[in-house]
Amino acid sequence: MAVVAYERAKSATLSAALSSYATGTPIVIAVGPEGGLTAEEVESARELGAHIVSLGPTILRTETAAAALLAQRRSRSVGVKGMFEGAGR
């Protein structure tokens, strides 16, 4: 499964894209450079089967977008409670 974060994605979210895949499915996450991906890059990814997703109305820095996507993916695979087990030890 491949996911591309795109600031002009209509309404698809990572959660919606992941909902049709089993937990543990390998995932490739792509985040564009500062300034964003071009429409042609996004269309090429879509043609190759990538899910184009939105991270919401706020434009995030590249490193923040990647962290946000990974956190969403992890919360789905272990649950929010599991993300914090053992924290602070």
N, CA and C of each residue as an Amber inpcrd file, in Angstrom:
protein
   267
   0.8410000  -1.1650000   0.0000000   0.0000000   0.0000000   0.0000000
   0.8890000   1.2320000   0.0000000   0.5170000   2.2170000  -0.7870000
   1.2500000   3.4780000  -0.8340000   0.2930000   4.6290000  -0.5650000
   0.7620000   5.5980000   0.1970000  -0.0260000   6.7710000   0.5560000
   0.8040000   8.0100000   0.2420000   0.1800000   8.9820000  -0.4030000
   0.8400000  10.2570000  -0.6990000   0.0560000  11.3660000  -0.0160000
   0.7370000  12.1240000   0.8350000   0.1090000  13.2810000   1.4830000
   0.1520000  14.4400000   0.4950000  -1.0210000  15.0370000   0.2640000
  -1.1190000  16.1210000  -0.7240000  -2.0360000  17.1950000  -0.1820000
  -1.5410000  18.4080000  -0.1490000  -2.3170000  19.4920000   0.4670000
  -3.5940000  19.8190000  -0.2750000  -3.7120000  19.4170000  -1.5290000
  -4.9410000  19.6930000  -2.2780000  -5.8450000  18.4610000  -2.4090000
  -5.5490000  17.4260000  -1.6430000  -6.4150000  16.2400000  -1.6620000
  -7.7990000  16.6640000  -1.2100000  -8.8080000  16.1400000  -1.8530000
 -10.1870000  16.5780000  -1.5670000 -10.5760000  16.3050000  -0.1210000
 -10.8490000  15.0700000   0.2190000 -11.2870000  14.7920000   1.5820000
 -10.7890000  13.4470000   2.1020000 -10.0370000  12.7280000   1.3050000
  -9.5520000  11.4220000   1.7450000  -8.5770000  11.5900000   2.9020000
  -8.7280000  10.7500000   3.9030000  -7.8360000  10.7860000   5.0620000
  -7.0330000   9.4920000   5.1180000  -5.9710000   9.5140000   5.8840000
  -5.1760000   8.3030000   6.0540000  -6.0250000   7.2110000   6.6910000
  -6.8360000   7.5600000   7.6600000  -7.7000000   6.5670000   8.3150000
  -8.6060000   5.8800000   7.3030000  -9.1850000   6.6590000   6.3960000
 -10.0590000   6.0750000   5.3760000  -9.2680000   5.1720000   4.4400000
  -8.0780000   5.5950000   4.0590000  -7.2550000   4.7840000   3.1650000
  -6.8510000   3.4740000   3.8380000  -6.5360000   3.5330000   5.1190000
  -6.1000000   2.3360000   5.8460000  -7.2470000   1.3890000   6.1800000
  -8.4710000   1.8910000   6.1830000  -9.6040000   1.0850000   6.6290000
  -9.8360000  -0.1560000   5.7750000  -9.3930000  -0.1350000   4.5440000
  -9.6100000  -1.2970000   3.6780000  -8.4390000  -2.2740000   3.7100000
  -7.4430000  -2.0140000   4.5510000  -6.2770000  -2.8860000   4.6370000
  -6.1740000  -3.4820000   6.0260000  -5.6630000  -4.6890000   6.0940000
  -5.4870000  -5.3600000   7.3760000  -4.3720000  -4.6960000   8.1720000
  -4.5130000  -4.6950000   9.4760000  -3.4570000  -4.1880000  10.3460000
  -2.1880000  -4.9690000  10.0620000  -1.0890000  -4.2640000   9.9740000
   0.1910000  -4.9020000   9.6930000   0.5650000  -4.9000000   8.2220000
  -0.3360000  -4.4440000   7.3570000  -0.0190000  -4.3530000   5.9370000
   1.1360000  -3.3810000   5.7550000   2.1740000  -3.7680000   5.0220000
   3.2720000  -2.8180000   4.7680000   2.7410000  -1.5730000   4.0590000
   3.3020000  -0.4360000   4.4030000   2.8290000   0.8270000   3.8370000
   4.0240000   1.7000000   3.4640000   3.9120000   2.3480000   2.3240000
   4.8860000   3.3450000   1.8860000   4.1950000   4.6950000   2.0250000
   4.8470000   5.6220000   2.7090000   4.2820000   6.9480000   2.9110000
   5.1710000   7.9650000   2.2070000   4.5710000   8.7670000   1.3440000
   5.3250000   9.7930000   0.6250000   4.8270000  11.1760000   1.0270000
   5.7690000  12.0410000   1.3300000   5.4810000  13.4210000   1.6760000
   6.3200000  14.2810000   0.7460000   5.7050000  15.2730000   0.1590000
   6.4140000  16.1160000  -0.7910000   7.3880000  17.0770000  -0.1440000
   8.1500000  17.7560000  -0.9680000   9.1140000  18.7370000  -0.4750000
   8.4290000  20.0320000  -0.0680000   9.1880000  20.9280000   0.5210000
   8.6640000  22.2600000   0.8110000   8.1750000  22.8630000  -0.5010000
   6.9770000  23.3890000  -0.4950000   6.3900000  23.9020000  -1.7210000
   5.4010000  22.9290000  -2.3350000   5.4170000  21.6970000  -1.8550000
   4.4280000  20.7130000  -2.2890000   4.7980000  19.9430000  -3.5410000
   4.0020000  18.9190000  -3.7980000   4.1380000  18.1110000  -5.0070000
   3.4170000  18.8070000  -6.1540000   3.8440000  18.5100000  -7.3640000
   3.1250000  19.0450000  -8.5210000   1.9110000  18.1760000  -8.7960000
   0.9540000  18.7140000  -9.5070000  -0.2370000  17.9430000  -9.8780000
   0.1630000  16.7160000 -10.6930000   1.1890000  16.8540000 -11.5250000
   1.6540000  15.7300000 -12.3480000   2.2410000  14.6140000 -11.4810000
   2.9940000  14.9750000 -10.4520000   3.5600000  13.9740000  -9.5440000
   2.4570000  13.2180000  -8.8190000   1.4580000  13.9460000  -8.3770000
   0.3400000  13.3190000  -7.6620000  -0.4330000  12.4000000  -8.6020000
  -0.6880000  12.8400000  -9.8150000  -1.4170000  12.0130000 -10.7840000
  -0.6290000  10.7550000 -11.1260000   0.6760000  10.8540000 -11.2530000
   1.5160000   9.6720000 -11.5120000   1.4080000   8.6740000 -10.3610000
   1.4410000   9.1830000  -9.1400000   1.3090000   8.3110000  -7.9680000
  -0.0550000   7.6320000  -7.9560000  -1.0980000   8.4030000  -8.2710000
  -2.4600000   7.8490000  -8.3030000  -2.5540000   6.7340000  -9.3570000
  -1.9810000   6.9720000 -10.5300000  -2.0120000   5.9780000 -11.6010000
  -1.2860000   4.6930000 -11.2070000  -0.2960000   4.8100000 -10.3190000
   0.4350000   3.6410000  -9.8400000  -0.2530000   2.9710000  -8.6520000
  -1.4120000   3.4990000  -8.2460000  -2.1980000   2.8760000  -7.1900000
  -2.0870000   3.5020000  -5.8170000  -1.4050000   4.6220000  -5.7020000
  -1.2640000   5.2680000  -4.3960000  -2.5760000   5.9240000  -3.9810000
  -2.7940000   5.9490000  -2.6780000  -3.9310000   6.6670000  -2.1030000
  -3.4630000   8.0860000  -1.8360000  -4.1920000   9.0700000  -2.3470000
  -3.8490000  10.4720000  -2.1280000  -4.6690000  10.9530000  -0.9420000
  -3.9930000  11.3960000   0.1180000  -4.6930000  11.7500000   1.3520000
  -4.3920000  13.1740000   1.7950000  -5.3110000  13.7000000   2.5670000
  -5.1820000  15.0270000   3.1570000  -4.8070000  14.8880000   4.6210000
  -4.0220000  15.8280000   5.1060000  -3.7080000  15.8770000   6.5310000
  -4.4810000  16.9830000   7.2180000  -5.4880000  17.5110000   6.5220000
  -6.3150000  18.5620000   7.0900000  -6.0230000  19.8990000   6.4390000
  -6.6760000  20.9450000   6.9310000  -6.5860000  22.2490000   6.2810000
  -5.2610000  22.9890000   6.5020000  -4.4810000  22.5680000   7.4770000
  -3.2270000  23.2500000   7.7760000  -2.0910000  22.6620000   6.9470000
  -1.2890000  23.5200000   6.3320000  -0.1120000  23.0610000   5.5960000
   0.9870000  22.7940000   6.6150000   1.4880000  21.5660000   6.6370000
   2.5200000  21.1790000   7.6010000   3.9000000  21.1970000   6.9560000
   4.9070000  21.4100000   7.7570000   6.2820000  21.2580000   7.2700000
   6.4910000  19.7930000   6.9080000   7.4360000  19.5390000   6.0220000
   7.6800000  18.1770000   5.5520000   7.9140000  17.2160000   6.7080000
   8.7990000  17.5770000   7.6250000   9.1150000  16.6630000   8.7340000
   7.9280000  16.4810000   9.6720000   7.0990000  17.5020000   9.8280000
   5.9120000  17.3970000  10.6690000   4.8640000  16.5080000   9.9990000
   4.7010000  16.6460000   8.6940000   3.7360000  15.8220000   7.9570000
   4.1070000  14.3440000   8.0540000   5.3870000  14.0450000   7.9060000
   5.8300000  12.6500000   8.0010000   5.5530000  12.0910000   9.3980000
   5.8620000  12.8670000  10.4190000   5.6110000  12.4280000  11.8010000
   4.1190000  12.2330000  12.0440000   3.2920000  13.1340000  11.5120000
   1.8410000  13.0180000  11.6920000   1.3090000  11.7510000  11.0270000
   1.7810000  11.4570000   9.8360000   1.3370000  10.2380000   9.1410000
   1.7700000   8.9880000   9.8880000   3.0040000   8.9640000  10.3560000
   3.4830000   7.7930000  11.0950000   2.7210000   7.6100000  12.4030000
   2.4110000   8.7010000  13.0900000   1.6470000   8.6100000  14.3350000
   0.2470000   8.0760000  14.0730000  -0.3900000   8.5360000  12.9920000
  -1.7250000   8.0250000  12.6560000  -1.6600000   6.5380000  12.3380000
  -0.6540000   6.1440000  11.5930000  -0.4970000   4.7210000  11.2260000
  -0.2810000   3.8860000  12.4750000   0.5840000   4.3550000  13.3570000
   0.8770000   3.5970000  14.5810000  -0.3450000   3.5180000  15.4910000
  -1.0910000   4.6020000  15.6080000  -2.2600000   4.5800000  16.4880000
  -3.2920000   3.5830000  15.9870000  -3.3650000   3.3970000  14.6780000
  -4.3070000   2.4230000  14.1270000  -3.8340000   0.9970000  14.3850000
  -2.5290000   0.7690000  14.3510000  -2.0400000  -0.6000000  14.4930000
  -1.9720000  -1.0620000  15.9490000  -1.7000000  -0.1540000  16.8910000
  -1.6060000  -0.5670000  18.2970000  -2.6550000   0.0850000  19.1720000
  -3.3940000   1.0250000  18.6320000  -4.3670000   1.7670000  19.4310000
  -3.6740000   2.8860000  20.1890000  -4.4160000   3.8870000  20.5110000
  -3.8360000   5.0490000  21.1850000  -3.2580000   4.6550000  22.5260000
  -3.9540000   3.8090000  23.2820000  -3.4550000   3.3950000  24.5940000
  -2.1120000   2.6900000  24.4460000  -1.9900000   1.8050000  23.4520000
  -0.7480000   1.0610000  23.2480000   0.4280000   1.9350000  22.8690000
   0.1480000   3.1060000  22.2960000   1.2370000   4.0040000  21.9140000
   1.9890000   4.5270000  23.1180000   1.3360000   4.5900000  24.2790000
   1.9380000   5.2030000  25.4420000   2.3290000   4.2040000  26.5180000
   2.1490000   2.9220000  26.2560000   2.5540000   1.9380000  27.2480000
   4.0650000   1.9720000  27.4010000   4.5120000   2.0340000  28.6130000
   5.9370000   2.0770000  28.8850000   6.5510000   3.4620000  28.7720000
   5.7520000   4.4700000  28.4400000   6.2900000   5.8310000  28.3200000
   6.7230000   6.3390000  29.6940000   7.8140000   7.0500000  29.7210000
   8.2730000   7.6590000  30.9510000   9.0200000   6.7250000  31.8720000
   9.3600000   5.5660000  31.3620000  10.1110000   4.6270000  32.2130000
  11.5750000   4.7200000  31.9370000
